[in-house]
Amino acid sequence: MEFRGTYTALVTPFNRGKVDYAAFRKLLERQKAARVTGVVPCGCTGEAATLSLDERRELIRVSLDTVGGDLCVVPGTGTNSTETTVALTKEAERAGAHAAMLITPYYNKPSQRGLIEHYLRVAEATTLPLVLYNVPGRTGVTLTSDTVAELCASGRFAAIKEAGGSVDAVSDLRFKCSITVLSGDDSLSLPMMAVGARGVVSVVSNLVPAMVREMIDSALSGDFRTAGEMHFRLLPVVRAAFVESNPSPIKAMLSLEGLIENELRAPLVPVGEKSYSVIRRALEGLVPKQGGGDRP
């Protein structure tokens, strides 16, 4: 399976503490209409750490039922427990997922040897294409390029979502192994693609999927002029989307657009008023192309 293009790290809508599956389906339909490559339910942006296992299973099922015939569904099945990660990944495979994304185990702070054992145990338990996910700002541990190269040699890991905030990390990965790199930082997607990344797992594409797809598709086709123009059109929204901890800002944006309730699951809370001002200004300045499918 080839990983390239735009994958949206979906938010999980809530309403009065419960997952709002109706709103979630509408978000999925917007992604389908925008012709993104795929969707990633139950990741960091989806507040997976606060979802119950039943909620994760249902979100995966709804994703597959709604867009599985048109988009690649790559659920986040990683946890800080190898046993639980194996179980969730096997369930995702049985449900019909196209691949699975595996965050590095958080809180435990395993060594690189521990990370290798974790990932190989998951790989042995499933035939799904697997996407590594390096996000040290969330997990407290970095998946080094040497470790990725060793895992890549097993032939079981198709791609890595690199969210360490460094373009150099992409260069290092490309130099040491053949794994496909996807940007995990919206602000760095274009610079990362200039040194070999093949797409993005995007937060901002929850809001403007067609615009993000246009930027990524332009870069993939070698049209970095158009991609650069899109990068700068998106930049105010990208910056506003991370004015506080993700996904609080993007949920505020989606709420202001009338797409979901502005509700998060504790300990996350809605953004403060100062951040709201930044978000409103960014949305006011956002003018997608006519027919782009981004505004409701």
SEVEX-655742 format. One record per residue: z, y, x of N, C-alpha, C, O in turn; residue number from 1. Coordinates in steps of 0.2 Angstrom, whole numbers, m for minus. Example, Ala and Ser with C-alpha at 12.3 -4.5 7.8 and 13.67 -1.06 7.14 Angstrom:
<recs>
REC    n_zz    n_yy    n_xx   ca_zz   ca_yy   ca_xx    c_zz    c_yy    c_xx    o_zz    o_yy    o_xx   keza
REC      39     m28      66      39     m22      62      39     m16      66      42     m17      71      1
REC      35     m11      64      36      m5      68      39       0      64      40       6      67      2
</recs>
This chain:
<recs>
REC    n_zz    n_yy    n_xx   ca_zz   ca_yy   ca_xx    c_zz    c_yy    c_xx    o_zz    o_yy    o_xx   keza
REC       0      m6       4       0       0       0       0       6       4       4       7       9      1
REC      m5      11       3      m5      17       7      m1      23       3      m2      24      m3      2
REC       3      26       7       7      32       5       4      38       7       4      39      13      3
REC       1      42       2      m1      49       4      m2      53      m2      m3      50      m8      4
REC      m1      59      m2      m1      63      m8       5      66     m10      10      67      m6      5
REC       6      68     m16      12      71     m19      16      66     m23      14      64     m28      6
REC      22      65     m21      27      61     m25      33      66     m27      36      70     m23      7
REC      34      66     m34      39      71     m36      46      67     m37      47      62     m40      8
REC      51      70     m33      58      68     m33      61      70     m40      63      76     m40      9
REC      61      66     m45      63      68     m52      70      70     m53      74      66     m50     10
REC      71      75     m56      78      77     m59      80      72     m64      75      69     m67     11
REC      86      71     m65      88      67     m71      91      72     m76      97      75     m75     12
REC      88      73     m82      91      77     m87      97      75     m90      97      69     m92     13
REC     102      79     m92     108      77     m95     108      81    m102     106      87    m102     14
REC     112      79    m107     113      82    m113     120      80    m115     121      74    m117     15
REC     125      84    m114     132      83    m116     135      76    m113     138      72    m116     16
REC     133      76    m106     136      71    m102     131      64    m102     133      60     m98     17
REC     127      64    m106     123      58    m107     116      59    m104     113      65    m104     18
REC     112      54    m101     105      55     m99     101      56    m105     101      53    m110     19
REC      97      62    m104      92      64    m110      86      60    m108      81      63    m105     20
REC      85      54    m111      79      51    m110      73      54    m113      67      53    m110     21
REC      73      57    m118      68      61    m122      65      66    m117      59      67    m116     22
REC      70      70    m114      67      75    m109      64      72    m103      60      75    m100     23
REC      67      67    m101      65      63     m95      58      61     m96      53      62     m92     24
REC      56      58    m102      49      56    m104      44      62    m103      39      62    m101     25
REC      47      68    m106      42      74    m106      41      76     m99      35      78     m97     26
REC      46      76     m94      45      77     m87      40      73     m84      36      75     m80     27
REC      40      66     m86      36      61     m83      29      63     m86      24      62     m82     28
REC      28      65     m92      21      66     m95      18      72     m91      12      73     m90     29
REC      22      77     m89      20      83     m86      17      81     m79      12      84     m77     30
REC      21      76     m76      18      74     m69      12      70     m70       7      71     m66     31
REC      11      66     m75       5      63     m76      m1      68     m77      m6      67     m75     32
REC       1      73     m81      m5      78     m83      m7      82     m77     m13      84     m76     33
REC      m2      83     m72      m4      86     m66      m7      82     m61      m9      84     m56     34
REC      m8      75     m62     m11      70     m58      m8      70     m51     m11      70     m46     35
REC      m1      70     m51       2      69     m44       1      61     m42      m1      58     m47     36
REC       3      60     m36       2      53     m34       7      48     m37       5      43     m39     37
REC      13      51     m37      19      46     m39      25      50     m41      25      56     m40     38
REC      30      46     m43      36      49     m45      42      45     m42      41      39     m41     39
REC      47      48     m41      53      45     m37      59      46     m42      63      51     m41     40
REC      61      42     m47      67      43     m50      73      40     m46      72      36     m42     41
REC      79      42     m48      85      40     m45      86      41     m38      88      37     m34     42
REC      83      47     m36      84      49     m29      90      54     m29      94      55     m33     43
REC      90      57     m23      96      63     m22      95      68     m28      99      70     m31     44
REC      88      70     m29      87      75     m34      89      73     m41      90      77     m45     45
REC      88      66     m42      90      63     m48      98      62     m49     100      58     m54     46
REC     102      64     m44     109      63     m44     111      56     m45     115      54     m48     47
REC     107      52     m41     108      45     m41     115      42     m40     118      38     m42     48
REC     119      46     m35     126      44     m33     130      45     m39     136      41     m39     49
REC     129      48     m44     133      49     m50     131      45     m56     134      45     m62     50
REC     125      41     m55     122      37     m61     126      31     m61     127      28     m56     51
REC     127      28     m67     129      21     m67     123      16     m66     117      18     m66     52
REC     124      10     m64     119       5     m63     115       4     m69     108       4     m68     53
REC     118       4     m75     114       4     m81     109      10     m82     103       9     m84     54
REC     112      16     m80     107      22     m81     102      21     m76      96      23     m78     55
REC     103      19     m70      97      18     m65      92      14     m67      86      15     m67     56
REC      94       8     m70      90       3     m73      85       6     m78      79       5     m78     57
REC      88       9     m83      85      12     m88      80      18     m86      74      18     m89     58
REC      82      22     m82      77      27     m79      71      24     m76      66      27     m76     59
REC      72      19     m72      67      15     m69      62      12     m74      56      13     m74     60
REC      65       9     m79      61       6     m85      57      11     m89      51      10     m90     61
REC      60      17     m90      57      22     m94      51      25     m90      46      26     m92     62
REC      52      26     m83      47      28     m79      41      24     m79      35      26     m79     63
REC      42      17     m78      37      13     m78      33      12     m85      27      12     m85     64
REC      37      12     m90      34      12     m97      30      18     m98      25      18    m102     65
REC      32      24     m96      29      30     m97      23      32     m93      17      34     m96     66
REC      23      31     m87      18      33     m82      16      27     m77      12      28     m73     67
REC      19      21     m78      18      16     m73      11      14     m72       9      11     m67     68
REC       7      15     m77       0      13     m77      m5      18     m74     m11      17     m72     69
REC      m2      24     m73      m6      29     m70      m3      32     m63      m7      34     m59     70
REC       3      32     m62       6      35     m56      10      29     m53      12      24     m56     71
REC      11      30     m46      15      26     m42      22      27     m44      25      33     m43     72
REC      26      22     m46      33      23     m47      37      20     m41      37      14     m40     73
REC      41      25     m38      45      23     m32      52      24     m33      54      30     m30     74
REC      56      20     m36      63      22     m38      67      22     m31      66      18     m27     75
REC      72      26     m31      77      26     m26      82      20     m28      85      21     m33     76
REC      82      16     m23      87      10     m24      92       9     m19      96       5     m19     77
REC      92      14     m14      97      14      m9     104      16     m11     105      21     m15     78
REC     109      13      m8     116      16      m9     120      15      m3     116      14       2     79
REC     126      16      m3     130      15       4     133       8       4     137       7       9     80
REC     130       4       0     132      m3       0     126      m8       1     121      m7      m3     81
REC     125     m12       6     119     m16       7     119     m21       2     113     m22      m1     82
REC     124     m24      m1     124     m29      m6     121     m25     m12     117     m28     m16     83
REC     123     m19     m14     121     m16     m20     114     m14     m19     110     m14     m24     84
REC     112     m11     m13     105      m9     m12     100     m15     m13      95     m15     m16     85
REC     102     m21     m10      98     m27     m11      97     m29     m19      92     m30     m21     86
REC     103     m28     m22     102     m30     m29      98     m25     m33      94     m27     m37     87
REC      99     m19     m32      95     m14     m36      87     m14     m34      83     m13     m38     88
REC      86     m16     m28      79     m16     m25      76     m22     m29      70     m22     m31     89
REC      79     m28     m29      77     m34     m32      75     m33     m40      71     m35     m42     90
REC      80     m29     m43      79     m27     m50      73     m23     m51      69     m24     m56     91
REC      72     m18     m46      66     m14     m47      60     m18     m46      55     m16     m50     92
REC      60     m22     m42      54     m27     m41      53     m31     m47      47     m31     m50     93
REC      58     m34     m50      57     m37     m56      54     m33     m62      51     m35     m66     94
REC      56     m27     m62      54     m22     m67      47     m20     m67      44     m17     m71     95
REC      44     m21     m61      37     m19     m60      36     m13     m55      31     m10     m55     96
REC      41     m10     m52      41      m4     m48      35      m6     m42      34     m11     m40     97
REC      32       0     m40      27      m1     m35      29      m1     m28      26      m4     m24     98
REC      35       2     m27      38       2     m21      46       4     m22      48       5     m28     99
REC      50       5     m17      56       7     m17      58      11     m11      56      10      m6    100
REC      62      17     m13      64      21      m7      71      20      m6      76      20     m10    101
REC      73      20       1      80      17       3      83      23       7      81      23      13    102
REC      87      27       4      91      32       8      96      28      13      98      22      12    103
REC      97      31      19     102      29      24     108      28      20     110      33      17    104
REC     112      23      22     119      23      18     123      29      20     124      30      26    105
REC     126      32      15     130      38      15     137      36      16     139      31      14    106
REC     141      41      18     148      40      19     151      36      24     155      37      28    107
REC     148      30      25     150      25      29     149      27      37     152      25      41    108
REC     143      31      38     141      33      45     140      27      49     143      26      54    109
REC     136      22      47     134      16      52     131      18      58     128      23      59    110
REC     132      14      63     128      15      69     121      13      68     119      11      63    111
REC     116      14      73     109      13      73     108       5      72     104       3      68    112
REC     113       1      75     112      m6      74     114      m8      67     111     m13      64    113
REC     119      m5      64     121      m6      57     115      m4      53     114      m7      48    114
REC     112       1      54     106       4      50     100      m2      50      97      m3      45    115
REC      99      m4      56      94      m9      57      96     m15      53      91     m18      49    116
REC     102     m18      53     104     m24      49     103     m22      42     101     m27      38    117
REC     106     m16      40     105     m15      33      98     m15      30      97     m18      25    118
REC      94     m12      33      87     m11      31      83     m18      31      79     m20      27    119
REC      84     m22      37      81     m29      37      84     m33      32      80     m38      29    120
REC      90     m33      30      93     m37      25      89     m35      18      88     m40      14    121
REC      88     m29      17      85     m27      11      78     m30      11      75     m33       6    122
REC      74     m29      17      67     m31      17      67     m39      16      61     m41      14    123
REC      71     m42      18      71     m50      18      72     m52      10      70     m57       9    124
REC      75     m48       6      76     m49      m1      71     m48      m6      71     m49     m12    125
REC      66     m44      m3      61     m42      m8      54     m42      m5      53     m42       1    126
REC      49     m42      m9      42     m41      m6      39     m34      m8      33     m32      m6    127
REC      43     m30     m11      41     m23     m12      39     m19      m6      43     m20      m1    128
REC      34     m15      m6      33     m10       0      40      m5       0      42      m3      m5    129
REC      42      m4       6      48       0       6      47       6      10      44       7      15    130
REC      51      11       8      50      18      11      57      20      13      62      20       9    131
REC      58      21      20      64      23      23      65      31      21      60      34      19    132
REC      71      33      21      73      40      19      78      42      23      84      40      23    133
REC      76      47      28      81      50      32      83      57      30      78      62      30    134
REC      89      58      28      91      64      26      99      65      28     103      65      25    135
REC      99      67      35     106      67      38     111      72      35     117      71      35    136
REC     108      78      32     112      83      29     116      80      23     121      83      21    137
REC     113      75      20     116      72      14     121      66      16     126      64      13    138
REC     118      62      21     121      55      22     126      56      28     131      51      29    139
REC     126      60      33     130      61      39     128      56      44     131      56      49    140
REC     122      53      44     119      49      49     112      50      50     108      51      45    141
REC     109      50      56     102      51      57      99      44      58     101      41      63    142
REC      93      43      55      89      37      57      85      39      62      80      43      61    143
REC      86      37      68      82      40      74      75      37      74      74      32      71    144
REC      71      40      78      64      38      79      64      31      82      59      27      81    145
REC      68      30      87      68      23      90      70      18      85      67      12      85    146
REC      75      19      81      77      14      76      71      13      71      69       8      69    147
REC      68      19      69      62      18      64      56      14      67      53      10      64    148
REC      55      15      74      50      11      77      52       4      77      47      m1      77    149
REC      58       2      78      60      m5      78      59      m8      71      57     m14      71    150
REC      61      m4      66      60      m7      59      53      m7      58      51     m12      54    151
REC      49      m3      60      42      m3      59      38      m9      62      34     m12      59    152
REC      41     m11      67      38     m17      70      39     m23      66      35     m28      67    153
REC      43     m23      61      44     m29      57      38     m30      52      37     m35      49    154
REC      35     m24      51      29     m24      46      31     m24      39      27     m24      35    155
REC      38     m22      38      40     m22      31      41     m15      28      43     m14      22    156
REC      40     m10      32      42      m3      30      35       1      30      33       2      36    157
REC      33       3      25      27       6      24      27      14      25      22      17      28    158
REC      32      17      25      33      24      25      40      27      26      45      23      26    159
REC      41      33      28      47      36      29      47      43      26      42      47      27    160
REC      52      45      22      53      51      19      57      55      24      63      53      25    161
REC      54      60      28      58      63      33      61      70      31      57      74      30    162
REC      67      70      30      70      76      28      76      79      32      81      81      30    163
REC      74      78      39      79      80      44      78      88      45      82      90      50    164
REC      73      91      42      72      98      44      69     100      50      70     105      53    165
REC      65      95      53      62      96      59      55      94      60      53      88      58    166
REC      50      98      61      43      96      62      43      92      68      39      87      69    167
REC      47      93      73      47      89      79      48      81      78      46      77      81    168
REC      52      80      73      54      73      71      48      70      69      47      64      70    169
REC      43      73      65      37      70      63      33      68      69      30      63      70    170
REC      32      73      74      29      71      80      31      65      84      28      61      86    171
REC      38      65      84      41      60      88      40      53      84      38      48      88    172
REC      40      53      78      39      47      74      31      45      75      30      39      76    173
REC      27      49      75      20      48      75      18      45      82      14      41      83    174
REC      22      48      87      21      46      94      23      39      96      21      35      99    175
REC      29      37      92      32      30      94      30      25      89      31      19      91    176
REC      27      26      83      26      20      79      20      22      74      18      28      74    177
REC      18      18      70      12      19      66      14      20      59      10      21      54    178
REC      21      21      57      23      22      50      21      28      47      20      33      51    179
REC      19      28      41      17      34      37      23      39      36      28      36      34    180
REC      22      45      38      27      50      37      26      54      30      20      57      30    181
REC      31      55      26      30      60      21      36      65      22      41      63      23    182
REC      34      71      20      39      77      21      44      76      16      42      74      10    183
REC      50      77      17      56      77      13      58      84      12      64      85       9    184
REC      55      89      15      57      96      15      51     100      12      46     101      15    185
REC      52     103       6      46     107       3      44     113       8      38     114       8    186
REC      48     116      11      47     122      15      43     120      21      39     124      24    187
REC      43     113      23      40     111      29      34     106      28      32     103      33    188
REC      32     105      22      27     100      20      21     102      24      18      97      27    189
REC      18     108      24      12     110      27      13     109      35       8     106      38    190
REC      18     112      38      18     111      45      19     104      47      16     102      52    191
REC      22     100      43      23      93      45      16      89      44      15      85      48    192
REC      12      91      39       6      88      39       1      90      44      m4      86      46    193
REC       2      96      47      m2      98      53      m1      94      59      m5      93      63    194
REC       5      90      59       6      85      65       6      78      63       8      74      66    195
REC       3      77      57       2      70      55       5      67      49       4      61      47    196
REC      10      71      45      12      68      39       7      68      34       2      71      34    197
REC       8      63      29       2      62      24       4      64      17       0      62      13    198
REC       9      68      16      11      70      10      18      72       9      21      74      14    199
REC      21      73       3      27      75       2      31      71      m4      27      69      m8    200
REC      37      71      m3      42      69      m9      45      76     m11      50      78      m7    201
REC      43      79     m16      44      86     m17      49      87     m23      49      83     m28    202
REC      54      92     m22      58      94     m27      55      99     m31      55      99     m38    203
REC      51     104     m28      48     109     m32      42     107     m37      41     110     m42    204
REC      39     101     m35      34      98     m40      37      96     m47      33      95     m51    205
REC      44      96     m47      47      95     m54      44     101     m58      43     100     m64    206
REC      44     107     m55      42     113     m59      35     114     m59      32     116     m64    207
REC      32     114     m53      24     116     m53      21     110     m49      18     111     m44    208
REC      20     104     m52      17      99     m49      10     100     m47       7      98     m42    209
REC       6     103     m51      m1     104     m50      m2     109     m44      m7     108     m40    210
REC       2     114     m43       2     118     m37       3     114     m31       0     115     m26    211
REC       9     110     m31      10     106     m25       5     102     m23       3     101     m18    212
REC       2      98     m28      m3      94     m27      m9      97     m24     m12      94     m20    213
REC     m11     103     m26     m17     106     m23     m16     108     m16     m20     107     m12    214
REC      m9     110     m14      m8     111      m7      m9     105      m3     m12     105       2    215
REC      m6      99      m6      m6      93      m2     m13      90      m1     m15      88       4    216
REC     m17      90      m7     m23      88      m7     m28      92      m2     m32      89       1    217
REC     m27      98      m2     m31     103       2     m30     101      10     m34     100      13    218
REC     m23     100      11     m22      98      18     m24      91      20     m27      90      26    219
REC     m24      87      15     m27      80      17     m34      80      18     m37      76      22    220
REC     m38      85      15     m45      85      15     m47      89      21     m53      90      23    221
REC     m42      92      25     m43      96      31     m44     104      29     m46     108      34    222
REC     m43     106      23     m44     113      21     m37     116      22     m34     117      17    223
REC     m35     118      28     m29     121      29     m29     128      27     m23     131      26    224
REC     m34     131      26     m34     138      24     m32     138      17     m27     142      15    225
REC     m35     134      12     m32     134       5     m25     131       5     m21     134       1    226
REC     m24     126       9     m17     124       9     m12     129      11      m6     130       9    227
REC     m14     133      16      m9     139      18      m8     144      13      m3     147      12    228
REC     m14     145       9     m13     150       4      m8     148      m1      m4     151      m4    229
REC      m9     141      m3      m4     138      m8       3     138      m5       8     139      m9    230
REC       4     137       1      11     137       4      14     143       3      20     143       1    231
REC      11     149       4      14     155       4      15     157      m4      19     161      m5    232
REC      10     155      m8      11     156     m15      18     153     m18      21     155     m22    233
REC      19     147     m15      25     143     m17      31     145     m14      37     143     m16    234
REC      31     148      m8      37     149      m4      42     152      m7      48     150      m6    235
REC      42     158     m11      47     161     m15      51     156     m19      57     156     m20    236
REC      47     151     m23      50     146     m27      53     141     m23      59     139     m25    237
REC      50     139     m18      53     134     m13      60     137     m11      65     133     m11    238
REC      60     143      m8      67     145      m6      72     146     m11      78     144     m10    239
REC      70     148     m17      74     148     m23      77     142     m25      83     141     m27    240
REC      73     136     m24      75     130     m26      80     127     m22      83     122     m23    241
REC      82     130     m16      87     128     m12      92     133     m10      96     133      m5    242
REC      93     138     m15      98     143     m14     105     141     m14     109     144     m12    243
REC     106     135     m18     112     131     m18     110     124     m18     104     122     m17    244
REC     115     120     m18     114     113     m17     109     110     m22     110     111     m28    245
REC     104     106     m20      99     103     m24     103      97     m28     107      94     m25    246
REC     102      96     m34      97      99     m38      99     105     m43      95     106     m48    247
REC     104     108     m41     107     114     m46     101     119     m47     100     121     m53    248
REC      98     122     m42      93     127     m43      87     124     m47      85     128     m51    249
REC      84     119     m45      78     116     m49      80     115     m56      75     116     m60    250
REC      86     113     m57      88     112     m64      88     118     m68      86     119     m74    251
REC      91     123     m65      91     130     m68      84     132     m69      82     135     m75    252
REC      79     131     m65      72     133     m66      69     130     m72      66     133     m76    253
REC      70     123     m72      67     119     m77      70     121     m84      67     121     m89    254
REC      77     123     m84      80     125     m90      77     132     m92      76     133     m98    255
REC      76     137     m88      73     143     m89      66     142     m92      64     146     m96    256
REC      63     137     m90      56     136     m93      56     132     m99      51     130    m102    257
REC      62     130    m102      63     127    m108      62     119    m108      60     116    m113    258
REC      62     116    m102      61     109    m101      67     104    m102      66      99    m104    259
REC      72     107     m99      79     103     m99      85     107    m101      84     113    m101    260
REC      90     104    m102      96     108    m102      99     109     m95      98     105     m91    261
REC     102     114     m94     105     116     m87     111     113     m86     117     116     m86    262
REC     111     106     m86     117     102     m85     117      97     m79     112      94     m78    263
REC     122      97     m76     123      92     m70     129      88     m71     133      89     m76    264
REC     129      83     m67     135      78     m67     140      80     m62     138      80     m56    265
REC     146      81     m64     151      83     m59     152      78     m53     151      72     m54    266
REC     152      80     m47     155      87     m45     150      92     m44     152      98     m43    267
REC     144      91     m46     139      97     m46     139     101     m52     141      98     m57    268
REC     138     107     m51     139     112     m57     132     117     m57     129     117     m52    269
REC     131     120     m62     125     125     m62     126     130     m57     132     132     m55    270
REC     121     133     m55     121     139     m50     125     145     m53     125     146     m59    271
REC     127     149     m48     131     155     m50     126     160     m52     120     160     m51    272
REC     128     166     m54     124     171     m57     120     174     m51     114     176     m53    273
REC     123     175     m45     119     178     m40     113     174     m38     107     176     m37    274
REC     114     167     m39     108     163     m37     103     163     m43      97     162     m42    275
REC     106     164     m49     101     164     m55      97     170     m54      91     170     m56    276
REC      99     176     m51      95     182     m50      89     180     m46      84     182     m47    277
REC      91     176     m40      86     174     m35      80     170     m39      74     171     m38    278
REC      83     165     m43      78     161     m46      74     164     m51      68     163     m52    279
REC      77     169     m55      73     172     m60      67     176     m57      62     177     m59    280
REC      69     180     m51      64     184     m48      58     179     m45      52     181     m45    281
REC      60     173     m43      55     169     m40      50     166     m46      44     166     m45    282
REC      53     165     m52      49     163     m57      45     168     m60      39     167     m62    283
REC      47     174     m60      43     180     m62      37     181     m58      32     183     m60    284
REC      38     180     m51      32     181     m47      28     175     m46      23     175     m43    285
REC      29     169     m50      25     163     m50      19     164     m55      21     164     m61    286
REC      13     164     m52       7     164     m57       3     158     m55      m2     159     m51    287
REC       4     152     m58      m1     147     m57      m8     148     m59      m8     152     m64    288
REC     m12     145     m56     m19     146     m59     m20     143     m66     m17     139     m68    289
REC     m25     146     m70     m26     144     m76     m28     137     m77     m32     135     m73    290
REC     m25     133     m81     m27     126     m82     m23     122     m77     m25     116     m76    291
REC     m18     125     m73     m15     121     m68     m10     116     m71      m8     111     m67    292
REC      m8     117     m77      m4     112     m80       4     112     m78       8     108     m79    293
REC       5     118     m75      12     119     m72      17     123     m77      23     121     m77    294
REC      15     127     m81      19     131     m86      19     128     m93      13     126     m95    295
REC      24     127     m96      24     124    m103      21     128    m108      21     126    m114    296
</recs>
